[in-house]
Amino acid sequence: TVSIAQEASHNLLQQSISGLQEGCIIFDEQGCCFLVNNLAKAWLPHWDALNVFDIEHHLKIQVDAWEAIVKSAFSHCDAVRCEAEEINLEVDSGHSSYFLQIQRCKIKLDENGAMATVGVLTLTNVSDLKASERVRAETLNFISHDLRSPLVSIISLIKYRREMCPLEGE
């Protein structure tokens, strides 16, 4: 049975992570999800929020073995990071890009000092950043093309001029 204090703690934690600007999923080593904030649910609308390993069916994750990567987070102190894109079945609509970070955390379960290790997966939507990088690259390509064409013409004219009218001492 769940005590009133445990339920209050769970609700407080759920409300706290719901205010984050990132998707947040807290899970155990078997992938069982304890807490999923509203943003993660909104970004993964077809995911049942039961097991973190199932996310790979809803995101195209840029790693070879998602389950192995998640499990490795429990054996390393360092965070595990990767990128992912939304799997979008609608051809015409855009898709979102995410940065995923998994880190293990030790949490105190009770007053007696019992500890548990959980995984914390954060999803950061980087779609706007990727879009601005694309615009930046397109702008640089456009500017470099516009500069390159006149420069090539100027260099050609200088070469022609040197060939036709060499300066004394050349």
C-alpha positions in Angstrom: 0.0 0.0 0.0 1.1 3.5 -0.7 1.2 5.8 2.2 -0.2 9.3 2.1 3.3 10.8 2.5 4.6 8.7 -0.5 1.6 9.8 -2.6 2.2 13.4 -1.6 5.9 13.1 -2.5 5.0 11.5 -5.9 2.5 14.3 -6.6 5.0 17.0 -5.7 7.7 15.5 -7.9 5.2 15.1 -10.8 4.2 18.7 -10.5 7.8 19.8 -10.3 8.9 18.0 -13.4 5.8 19.1 -15.3 7.1 22.7 -15.1 10.3 21.9 -16.9 11.1 23.2 -20.4 12.3 19.8 -21.4 10.6 16.4 -21.6 11.5 14.4 -18.6 11.1 10.6 -18.0 12.2 8.9 -14.8 12.6 5.1 -15.1 14.2 2.0 -13.5 16.9 -0.2 -14.9 14.3 -2.5 -16.6 12.9 0.6 -18.4 9.7 0.9 -16.3 8.7 4.5 -16.2 7.8 6.0 -12.8 7.2 9.6 -13.9 6.7 11.3 -17.3 6.1 15.0 -17.5 3.5 16.5 -19.8 5.9 17.8 -22.3 7.4 14.4 -22.9 3.8 13.0 -23.3 3.0 15.8 -25.8 6.2 15.2 -27.9 5.6 11.4 -27.9 1.8 11.3 -28.2 1.6 7.7 -29.4 4.0 6.3 -26.8 2.2 4.6 -23.9 4.7 6.0 -21.3 5.2 2.6 -19.7 8.6 1.5 -20.8 11.5 3.8 -21.9 12.8 1.1 -24.3 9.7 1.5 -26.4 10.5 5.1 -27.3 12.6 3.9 -30.2 9.4 2.9 -32.0 8.3 6.6 -31.8 11.6 8.4 -32.4 14.3 7.7 -35.0 17.2 7.6 -32.6 20.7 8.1 -33.9 22.2 5.1 -32.2 22.5 1.5 -33.2 21.2 -0.2 -30.0 18.8 2.0 -28.0 18.2 -0.5 -25.2 22.0 -1.1 -24.8 22.6 2.7 -24.6 19.9 3.1 -22.0 21.3 0.2 -19.9 24.8 1.6 -20.2 23.6 4.8 -18.5 23.2 2.7 -15.3 26.8 1.4 -15.4 28.4 4.8 -16.1 28.6 8.0 -14.1 28.7 10.1 -17.3 25.5 11.1 -19.1 24.7 9.3 -22.3 23.7 11.6 -25.2 22.3 11.2 -28.6 20.0 12.8 -31.2 16.7 11.7 -32.5 14.0 12.8 -35.0 10.3 12.3 -34.7 8.9 9.5 -36.8 6.2 11.3 -38.7 3.8 9.3 -40.8 2.3 12.4 -42.4 4.5 13.2 -45.4 3.7 16.9 -45.8 4.1 17.9 -42.1 7.5 18.9 -40.7 9.2 16.8 -38.1 10.8 17.6 -34.8 14.4 17.0 -33.8 15.4 16.1 -30.2 18.6 15.9 -28.1 18.3 13.1 -25.6 20.3 12.8 -22.5 20.2 9.8 -20.0 21.8 10.0 -16.6 21.6 7.8 -13.6 20.6 9.3 -10.3 20.6 7.8 -6.8 17.6 8.7 -4.8 16.7 8.2 -1.2 13.6 6.1 -0.8 12.9 6.5 2.9 14.1 7.9 6.3 16.1 4.8 6.9 18.5 5.6 4.1 17.3 3.0 1.5 18.6 4.1 -1.9 17.6 3.3 -5.4 19.2 4.1 -8.7 16.9 5.5 -11.5 17.5 6.8 -14.9 16.5 10.3 -16.0 15.9 10.9 -19.7 15.6 14.4 -20.8 14.3 15.3 -24.3 15.2 18.8 -25.6 13.4 19.9 -28.7 16.2 21.3 -31.0 14.0 21.8 -34.1 14.3 25.6 -34.0 18.0 25.4 -33.6 18.4 23.0 -36.5 16.1 25.2 -38.7 18.2 28.3 -37.9 21.4 26.3 -38.7 19.9 25.5 -42.1 19.0 29.1 -42.7 22.5 30.2 -41.7 24.1 27.6 -44.1 21.8 28.7 -47.0 22.6 32.3 -46.3 26.4 31.7 -46.3 26.1 29.7 -49.5 24.1 32.5 -51.1 26.6 35.2 -50.0 29.7 33.2 -51.0 28.2 32.5 -54.4 27.4 36.2 -54.9 30.9 37.2 -53.8 32.6 34.4 -55.8 31.1 35.3 -59.2 32.4 38.9 -59.3 35.7 37.9 -57.8 36.3 35.3 -60.5 35.5 38.0 -63.1 37.9 40.5 -61.5 40.7 37.9 -61.3 40.1 37.0 -65.0 40.3 40.6 -66.0 43.5 41.1 -64.0 45.1 38.1 -65.7 44.0 39.2 -69.1 45.3 42.7 -68.4 48.7 41.3 -67.3 48.9 39.1 -70.4 48.1 41.9 -72.8 50.0 44.8 -71.1 52.8 43.4 -69.0 54.4 45.9 -66.6 58.0 46.7 -66.8 60.1 44.3 -64.7 57.7 41.3 -65.1 
